Amino acid sequence: MTDQQPIVEIFSDGACSGNPGPGGWGTLLRYGDHVRELSGYEPETTNNRMELCGAIAGLKALKRPSRVRLTTDSQYVKKGMTEWLAGWIRRGWKNSQKKPVANRDLWEQLVELEKIHQVEWCWVRGHAGHPENERCDELAREAIVNRSGIS
């Protein structure tokens, strides 16, 4: 990968109706003029798992190694990947309280995807009018309604 390679933008969000409860995630990928939207549903999950699933889905959708700017409204996802991960791995997937890291299975998927792609992790405030974040929130909530019948 070169620094001149164009950047793929990924925006992702997760939602839950109850925590835990039925959950959904939404992801928007943009490369130049091309936009692709993805979403998914889990019948019993947590908001944090859905946030992670949105990011994973966006990275998995890429067909070749890419430069990526991944934007999330989840401090959990952003700080996990940029601040906490090295310590978790150094401590054998234990958090600072020496307890097993929650959602390790999903974190490990992100670690593997980050080995393929050059990822810049960005955070935006949720529900603050950021167009792509708002769209991802809509996709996540629609996934919950469409799959679970919740209105």
C-alpha positions as CSV (number, residue, x, y, z in Angstrom):
1,M,0.0,0.0,0.0
2,T,1.2,3.5,-0.7
3,D,0.3,6.8,0.8
4,Q,-1.0,7.9,-2.6
5,Q,-3.6,5.1,-2.7
6,P,-7.1,6.6,-2.4
7,I,-8.8,6.3,0.9
8,V,-11.9,4.2,1.4
9,E,-14.2,5.8,3.9
10,I,-16.2,3.5,6.2
11,F,-18.8,4.8,8.6
12,S,-20.4,2.3,11.1
13,D,-22.9,2.3,14.0
14,G,-24.6,-0.2,16.2
15,A,-27.9,-0.2,18.1
16,C,-29.7,-2.3,20.5
17,S,-33.3,-2.4,21.7
18,G,-32.5,-3.2,25.3
19,N,-29.0,-4.0,26.3
20,P,-28.8,-6.9,25.9
21,G,-31.7,-7.4,23.4
22,P,-32.3,-7.4,19.7
23,G,-29.5,-5.5,17.9
24,G,-28.6,-4.1,14.6
25,W,-25.6,-2.5,12.9
26,G,-25.3,-0.3,9.9
27,T,-22.3,0.5,7.7
28,L,-21.7,2.8,4.8
29,L,-18.7,2.5,2.5
30,R,-17.6,5.3,0.2
31,Y,-14.9,5.1,-2.4
32,G,-15.0,8.1,-4.7
33,D,-18.5,8.4,-6.1
34,H,-19.4,4.8,-5.1
35,V,-21.4,4.2,-2.0
36,R,-22.5,0.9,-0.5
37,E,-24.7,0.3,2.5
38,L,-24.7,-2.8,4.7
39,S,-26.7,-3.8,7.7
40,G,-27.2,-6.8,10.0
41,Y,-29.2,-8.1,12.9
42,E,-28.7,-10.3,16.0
43,P,-31.7,-11.4,18.1
44,E,-29.9,-11.2,21.4
45,T,-26.8,-9.0,21.7
46,T,-25.3,-5.9,23.2
47,N,-24.8,-2.4,21.8
48,N,-21.0,-2.8,22.0
49,R,-21.1,-6.0,20.0
50,M,-23.2,-4.3,17.3
51,E,-20.7,-1.4,17.2
52,L,-17.9,-3.9,16.6
53,C,-19.9,-5.8,14.0
54,G,-20.5,-2.7,12.0
55,A,-16.8,-2.0,11.8
56,I,-16.0,-5.6,11.0
57,A,-18.6,-5.8,8.2
58,G,-17.2,-2.7,6.6
59,L,-13.6,-4.0,6.6
60,K,-14.7,-7.4,5.4
61,A,-16.5,-5.9,2.4
62,L,-13.3,-4.6,1.0
63,K,-12.1,-6.7,-1.9
64,R,-8.4,-5.8,-1.7
65,P,-6.0,-4.3,0.9
66,S,-6.9,-0.6,1.3
67,R,-6.2,2.6,3.0
68,V,-9.3,3.1,5.2
69,R,-10.7,5.9,7.4
70,L,-13.2,4.2,9.6
71,T,-15.5,6.6,11.5
72,T,-17.6,5.4,14.4
73,D,-19.5,7.1,17.2
74,S,-18.3,4.4,19.6
75,Q,-15.5,5.4,22.0
76,Y,-15.5,1.7,22.9
77,V,-14.5,0.7,19.3
78,K,-12.1,3.6,18.7
79,K,-10.3,3.5,22.1
80,G,-10.3,-0.3,22.0
81,M,-8.4,-0.3,18.7
82,T,-6.1,2.7,19.4
83,E,-5.5,2.7,23.1
84,W,-6.5,-0.5,24.9
85,L,-5.7,-3.3,22.5
86,A,-1.9,-3.5,23.0
87,G,-2.4,-3.8,26.8
88,W,-5.1,-6.5,26.4
89,I,-2.8,-8.6,24.2
90,R,0.2,-8.0,26.4
91,R,-1.9,-9.2,29.4
92,G,-3.2,-12.3,27.6
93,W,-6.6,-10.7,26.7
94,K,-7.2,-9.5,30.2
95,N,-8.4,-5.9,30.9
96,S,-6.9,-3.6,33.4
97,Q,-9.0,-5.2,36.2
98,K,-7.4,-8.6,35.2
99,K,-10.7,-9.9,33.9
100,P,-11.2,-11.4,30.4
101,V,-11.8,-8.8,27.7
102,A,-15.4,-8.7,26.7
103,N,-16.2,-9.4,23.0
104,R,-12.7,-10.9,22.5
105,D,-14.0,-12.9,19.5
106,L,-14.9,-9.6,17.7
107,W,-11.8,-7.8,18.7
108,E,-9.7,-10.6,17.3
109,Q,-11.5,-10.3,14.0
110,L,-10.7,-6.6,13.9
111,V,-7.1,-7.3,14.7
112,E,-6.9,-9.7,11.7
113,L,-8.6,-7.2,9.4
114,E,-6.3,-4.4,10.5
115,K,-3.4,-6.6,9.4
116,I,-4.8,-6.5,5.8
117,H,-5.8,-2.8,5.7
118,Q,-4.2,0.4,6.7
119,V,-6.9,1.8,9.1
120,E,-7.2,5.2,10.6
121,W,-9.8,5.1,13.4
122,C,-11.9,8.3,13.8
123,W,-14.7,9.2,16.2
124,V,-17.7,11.5,15.8
125,R,-20.3,12.4,18.4
126,G,-23.4,10.3,17.8
127,H,-26.8,11.8,17.2
128,A,-25.2,15.2,16.4
129,G,-26.2,15.6,12.8
130,H,-23.2,13.9,11.1
131,P,-24.9,12.7,7.9
132,E,-23.1,9.4,7.4
133,N,-23.3,8.5,11.1
134,E,-27.1,9.3,11.1
135,R,-27.5,7.1,8.1
136,C,-25.7,4.2,9.7
137,D,-27.9,4.7,12.8
138,E,-31.0,4.4,10.6
139,L,-29.7,1.3,8.9
140,A,-29.0,-0.3,12.4
141,R,-32.4,0.6,13.7
142,E,-34.1,-0.6,10.5
143,A,-32.4,-3.9,10.8
144,I,-33.8,-4.3,14.4
145,V,-37.3,-3.4,13.3
146,N,-37.3,-5.5,10.1
147,R,-35.9,-8.6,11.7
148,S,-37.5,-8.5,15.2
149,G,-40.9,-6.8,14.5
150,I,-40.1,-4.2,17.1
151,S,-41.7,-0.8,16.2
